[in-house]
Amino acid sequence: MTTTASSTTAPVANARTLGLAHYAARGVLEHVLARHGATFQQQVTLRAAVTADAPQTPDDLVTQVQGSLKADPADIRATLDELLAKQLLVADGAHLRPTDAGRELLAAIGAETAPLTARVWGGIPAEDLAAAGRVLALVTERANAELAALTA
Protein backbone atom coordinates (compact mmCIF):
# COMPACT_ATOMS: atom_id res chain seq x y z
CA MET A 1 0.00 0.00 0.00
CA THR A 2 1.34 3.39 -0.97
CA THR A 3 0.79 6.39 1.29
CA THR A 4 1.08 9.98 0.32
CA ALA A 5 2.65 12.73 2.33
CA SER A 6 -0.78 14.25 2.96
CA SER A 7 -2.05 11.09 4.64
CA THR A 8 0.96 10.72 6.95
CA THR A 9 1.72 14.35 7.72
CA ALA A 10 -0.66 16.69 9.48
CA PRO A 11 -1.43 19.78 7.42
CA VAL A 12 0.03 23.03 8.62
CA ALA A 13 -2.54 25.48 9.90
CA ASN A 14 -2.76 28.46 7.58
CA ALA A 15 -5.39 30.70 6.01
CA ARG A 16 -6.36 28.03 3.50
CA THR A 17 -6.82 25.21 6.02
CA LEU A 18 -8.75 27.58 8.29
CA GLY A 19 -10.98 28.63 5.39
CA LEU A 20 -11.58 25.05 4.27
CA ALA A 21 -12.58 24.02 7.79
CA HIS A 22 -14.83 27.06 8.17
CA TYR A 23 -16.65 26.53 4.89
CA ALA A 24 -17.03 22.78 5.42
CA ALA A 25 -18.62 23.33 8.84
CA ARG A 26 -20.67 26.27 7.59
CA GLY A 27 -21.89 24.17 4.67
CA VAL A 28 -23.28 21.63 7.13
CA LEU A 29 -25.02 24.39 9.10
CA GLU A 30 -26.37 26.11 5.98
CA HIS A 31 -27.86 22.82 4.80
CA VAL A 32 -29.82 22.61 8.05
CA LEU A 33 -30.73 26.31 7.94
CA ALA A 34 -32.12 25.97 4.42
CA ARG A 35 -34.53 23.28 5.60
CA HIS A 36 -35.84 25.82 8.10
CA GLY A 37 -36.01 28.69 5.60
CA ALA A 38 -33.25 30.64 7.34
CA THR A 39 -29.95 32.10 6.19
CA PHE A 40 -26.64 32.04 8.01
CA GLN A 41 -26.81 35.78 8.74
CA GLN A 42 -30.39 35.47 10.01
CA GLN A 43 -29.33 32.69 12.38
CA VAL A 44 -26.35 34.66 13.69
CA THR A 45 -28.49 37.77 14.18
CA LEU A 46 -31.31 35.89 15.85
CA ARG A 47 -28.85 34.10 18.12
CA ALA A 48 -27.40 37.47 19.15
CA ALA A 49 -30.88 38.64 20.16
CA VAL A 50 -31.76 35.41 21.95
CA THR A 51 -28.52 35.16 23.94
CA ALA A 52 -28.34 38.83 24.96
CA ASP A 53 -28.64 39.54 28.68
CA ALA A 54 -31.02 42.42 27.98
CA PRO A 55 -33.21 43.55 25.07
CA GLN A 56 -31.10 44.96 22.26
CA THR A 57 -31.69 47.98 20.07
CA PRO A 58 -31.31 47.52 16.32
CA ASP A 59 -28.00 49.40 16.56
CA ASP A 60 -26.81 47.04 19.32
CA LEU A 61 -27.55 44.02 17.15
CA VAL A 62 -25.95 45.57 14.08
CA THR A 63 -22.79 46.27 16.08
CA GLN A 64 -22.67 42.77 17.54
CA VAL A 65 -23.28 40.98 14.23
CA GLN A 66 -20.86 43.24 12.38
CA GLY A 67 -18.22 42.37 14.98
CA SER A 68 -18.81 38.68 14.36
CA LEU A 69 -19.40 38.50 10.62
CA LYS A 70 -17.71 41.69 9.37
CA ALA A 71 -20.87 42.19 7.30
CA ASP A 72 -22.07 45.48 5.88
CA PRO A 73 -24.33 47.29 8.40
CA ALA A 74 -26.95 47.85 5.68
CA ASP A 75 -27.07 44.10 5.04
CA ILE A 76 -27.47 43.43 8.76
CA ARG A 77 -30.32 45.96 8.95
CA ALA A 78 -31.96 44.15 6.02
CA THR A 79 -31.58 40.91 7.97
CA LEU A 80 -33.27 42.54 10.98
CA ASP A 81 -36.15 43.54 8.69
CA GLU A 82 -36.37 39.94 7.42
CA LEU A 83 -36.48 38.59 10.99
CA LEU A 84 -39.19 41.11 11.89
CA ALA A 85 -41.20 40.19 8.78
CA LYS A 86 -40.93 36.48 9.66
CA GLN A 87 -42.03 37.37 13.20
CA LEU A 88 -38.87 35.86 14.68
CA LEU A 89 -38.09 39.25 16.24
CA VAL A 90 -40.59 41.83 17.42
CA ALA A 91 -40.19 45.54 18.12
CA ASP A 92 -40.70 46.44 21.77
CA GLY A 93 -40.29 50.20 21.92
CA ALA A 94 -36.73 51.01 20.92
CA HIS A 95 -35.66 47.40 21.38
CA LEU A 96 -35.98 44.19 19.44
CA ARG A 97 -36.73 40.99 21.26
CA PRO A 98 -36.97 37.42 20.02
CA THR A 99 -40.42 35.90 19.74
CA ASP A 100 -41.33 32.41 20.88
CA ALA A 101 -41.15 31.41 17.20
CA GLY A 102 -37.60 32.81 17.03
CA ARG A 103 -36.52 30.90 20.12
CA GLU A 104 -38.18 27.74 18.80
CA LEU A 105 -36.39 28.08 15.47
CA LEU A 106 -33.00 28.33 17.16
CA ALA A 107 -33.85 25.37 19.38
CA ALA A 108 -34.87 23.29 16.35
CA ILE A 109 -31.70 24.22 14.48
CA GLY A 110 -29.63 23.40 17.56
CA ALA A 111 -31.32 20.03 18.00
CA GLU A 112 -30.78 19.16 14.35
CA THR A 113 -27.14 20.26 14.26
CA ALA A 114 -26.14 18.71 17.62
CA PRO A 115 -25.55 15.16 16.32
CA LEU A 116 -23.79 16.52 13.23
CA THR A 117 -21.55 18.68 15.39
CA ALA A 118 -20.83 15.74 17.67
CA ARG A 119 -19.67 13.66 14.71
CA VAL A 120 -17.50 16.49 13.34
CA TRP A 121 -15.84 17.32 16.68
CA GLY A 122 -16.03 13.93 18.37
CA GLY A 123 -12.85 12.08 19.12
CA ILE A 124 -10.55 15.08 18.81
CA PRO A 125 -8.26 15.04 21.85
CA ALA A 126 -8.87 17.83 24.37
CA GLU A 127 -5.27 19.02 24.10
CA ASP A 128 -5.64 19.39 20.32
CA LEU A 129 -8.85 21.39 20.78
CA ALA A 130 -7.13 23.60 23.36
CA ALA A 131 -4.16 24.22 21.05
CA ALA A 132 -6.46 24.95 18.10
CA GLY A 133 -8.51 27.29 20.28
CA ARG A 134 -5.42 29.26 21.29
CA VAL A 135 -4.23 29.55 17.69
CA LEU A 136 -7.66 30.56 16.38
CA ALA A 137 -8.08 33.18 19.12
CA LEU A 138 -4.70 34.68 18.19
CA VAL A 139 -5.50 34.63 14.47
CA THR A 140 -8.85 36.30 15.17
CA GLU A 141 -7.22 38.98 17.30
CA ARG A 142 -4.58 39.72 14.69
CA ALA A 143 -7.02 39.70 11.76
CA ASN A 144 -9.37 42.05 13.65
CA ALA A 145 -6.45 44.41 14.26
CA GLU A 146 -5.48 44.31 10.57
CA LEU A 147 -9.08 44.96 9.51
CA ALA A 148 -9.35 47.85 11.95
CA ALA A 149 -6.16 49.38 10.49
CA LEU A 150 -7.46 48.92 6.94
CA THR A 151 -10.80 50.57 7.72
CA ALA A 152 -9.48 53.39 9.92
N, C-alpha and C positions, 0 to 999 in steps of 0.2 A: 504494500500500500504506500502510495506516495503522498506526502503531506506538503502543503505549501507554507511559506513563511507566515501568511496571514492566519493559518489555523494553529500555529504553534507559538506565535508571538502576539502578545496583547497589543492592540492598537494604541498609539500615543494619543492622548487627549489633545485635541486642537479644535479650532473653530468648525471644521468640517465634521468631526465626530460628534461634537456637541449639537450641531445643526441636524445631523442625521438622527440622533437620538430624540431630539425635540420633535421633529416632524413625524417620526414613527409613532411616538406616544400621542402626539396631537391628532394624528390620523385616526387612531383608535378612538379617542374621545370624540372627534368630529363625526365619526360614523354613528356613535350613540346619540349625539346631539341631533343629528339629522332625523333620526327616528322620532325625536320629540319635537321637531319643527323649530329647533333653536340653533343659533350660530355660536361660535366660540366666543365672540365678543359679548354677545348677550349673556352667555353663561358666566363669564368673568364679571360682568357688570352686576348681574343679579346676585352673584355670590358676594360681591363687595357690599351690597345693600343688606343682604341677609346676615352676614357675619359682623356687621358694624355694631359697636356697643350702644350707639344712639342713632336716632333717625338722621339721615344724611340729606344735605341739600343737593340739588343737581350739580352745583360747582364742586362740592365735596367728592361726589362720585366720579365726576370727570377727572379731577386731580388724582384720585386713587387709581383709576383704571389707566390713565395716561402714564402714571408711574410704573405700573405693571407691564402694560403692553406697548408703550411708546407710540400709541395710536394718536391720530389727529383729533383734537378736541371736538371739532365739528362732527366727526364720525361717531365719537362717543355720545354726543348729544343726540344724534340720530338714533343710536342704539337705545338711549333712554326713552325716546319717543316710541320706538318699537315695543319696548317692554311695557310702557304705559298703555299703548294700543292693545296689546295682548292681555292686559289686566294682570300682569305679573308684578308690576309696581303700581302704586297709587299715590297721587299727590295728597299730602296732608299739610295744608298750609304751605310754608316755604320748603317743606321736606318731602322726600320720597320715601315710602316704606314698602317693603315687600308684602304682597297679598298672600293669602293662604295658598292660592294657586301657584304663586312664585316659589313659595317654600316647598310645596309638594313636587313641583318640577325638579328642583334641585335634589330633593330626596330621591326621586325616581332615577335621576341621572346617576347619583351616587350609588344607589343600589345596583344599577346595571353595570357601572364601571368597576365596582369593588372586586368582583372575581377576575376581571381582566387585569386590573392593576396588581392583584395578588400574583397572578401568573407572570406578569412582566417583572416585578420586583422580587418575587419569591426566590429564596435560595442564594441571594447575594449576601456574602458575609458582612456582618455589621461593621467590621473595620474597613471594608471596601466602601460601604455606603458613607461612613464617616469621612474617609479621605475624599471621596467624590464630592460630598457636601462642602467640605472646606475649599476645594478647588473651585467649585461652581460659585460659591459665595464671593471668592476673590475675583473671579472673572466678571461676575455681575457688578461688583463694586468698581472695578477698573473700567468696564464698558460704560457704566453710568457716568463716571467722571469724564471719559472721552466724549460721550454724547453731550454732556453739559458744556464742555469746552467748545464743541462744534456749534452749538446752538446759542451760545452766549453773545 
